[in-house]
Amino acid sequence: MSATTAPLVMSIPAVQQTFLALDFGLKRTGVAVGNRMLRQAQPQTTIRAEGDARFEHIAERLKEWQPDALVVGVPFHPDGAAHENTVRARKFARQLRGRFGLPVHEVDERYSTTEARAAGAADADAGAACVILEQFLRNLE
């Protein structure tokens, strides 16, 4: 390659996109990874860290999985009303966007932990992240 030739940049087809999902919590953040082609999520080790410390762990996961986008579960009351944790999860999503420069998709996560437990998840937080990600993947065109 000559000095004036730019390297080819290959964009991946949408069907091959990978997503990292996060079930935000004040002390624990569940993690799952999945891709658009299979529309399935796999649980990852839950991050047990608070405040800014969790972002170091997230950075490690980003380096490992190199996702095309992030998916964050946003909790609501059963009637759809927002509450304190709704605000926290949305702030977390904004922080992810700002820190890592990736697209961040928000998903209504009502009942994700309940669904994960009912399915027998060994780690309810990672299981909830799987539920969140699979819900997101089902809604992609």
Phi, psi and omega in degrees: 000131179283166182295338182266354181267125178279146178294151177289133176252117183262125174268141182278146177296148182305325183297340181261008181297141177249143181232145174246124181255145181230126174260094187294136172215159182295326181248334181226142176233113178288148183228139174216155177231146178196172179228162185294325184295310183275338182055036177231153179241149177241130179292147175239173180297132179293139177276122178251084181203153181245160174056216183293341180300329182295332183292331175296317179293321178295319178301322177296318179294322179295320179295319181292312188263339181046058182290157177277337180199165178247153177232127182241130175283132179242120183278148175222161171294160179306330180275004179092357180286145177284159175214188185303318181287337174298313180297317180296316181294321179291323176296317177302316179299317178296319179297319178300313179303313182291319183284321189248350175066021178258155172297141179234123180255135178260137181232136175296119185255018179308130175071009182295320179292319178299316179296320179296316179295318180297330179277357177086025180300131178292328179236106185299326181291313177293323177298318177296321177298323177296315180300315180300312183292318180294325175298314178300313182296323178297330183271358176282148177271000000 
